[in-house]
Amino acid sequence: MTDDEIKEIIRRLDEVSPADEAWATIREVGGGPDESGLTANRAGYLRMAMHFLEGAVAEHDSRHGSSYISISLDDVLKNETDVAIDSFRRVETPMPSEPEQPVGGKLIVSGCLIVSVICILCIITGAVTIVLAIGQWLFGTG
């Protein structure tokens, strides 16, 4: 799709979704911003789509870094929103994979597992010792 085709879609979305009728809110539905929900009316969704398409054709904003673009959802996201979107970036590289856990983190996890296994073995040994001691006391065996 060419930039001109995208700009035509943006123009049409702008016509059918007046900013004064559009609204959307992002609310925390769980324990934090990683558990959020989006609520919007039809004009709000159309206007958000318009802004995201603007991001596909926007020039990079050299003031903030080479991948940042200047778009805003302020006319859609009203003051009642819980989660703010501070910046938008457009990159043309493949999506990065999950960062590998550092060696220190792996050592901590391994150490915790080893300590946990040792604790479980101590609990089992203690329980067996108590059961044997009670058996010897009750039945005089041993």
Buried (B, 14 or more C-beta within 10 A) or exposed (E): EEEEEBBEBBEEBBEEBEBEEBBBBBEBEEEEEEEBEBEBBEBBBBBBBBBEBBEBBBEBBEEEEEBBBBBEBEBBBEEEBEBEEEEBEEEEEEEEEEEEEEEEEEEEEEEEEEEEEEEEEEEEEEEEEEEEEEEEEEEEEE
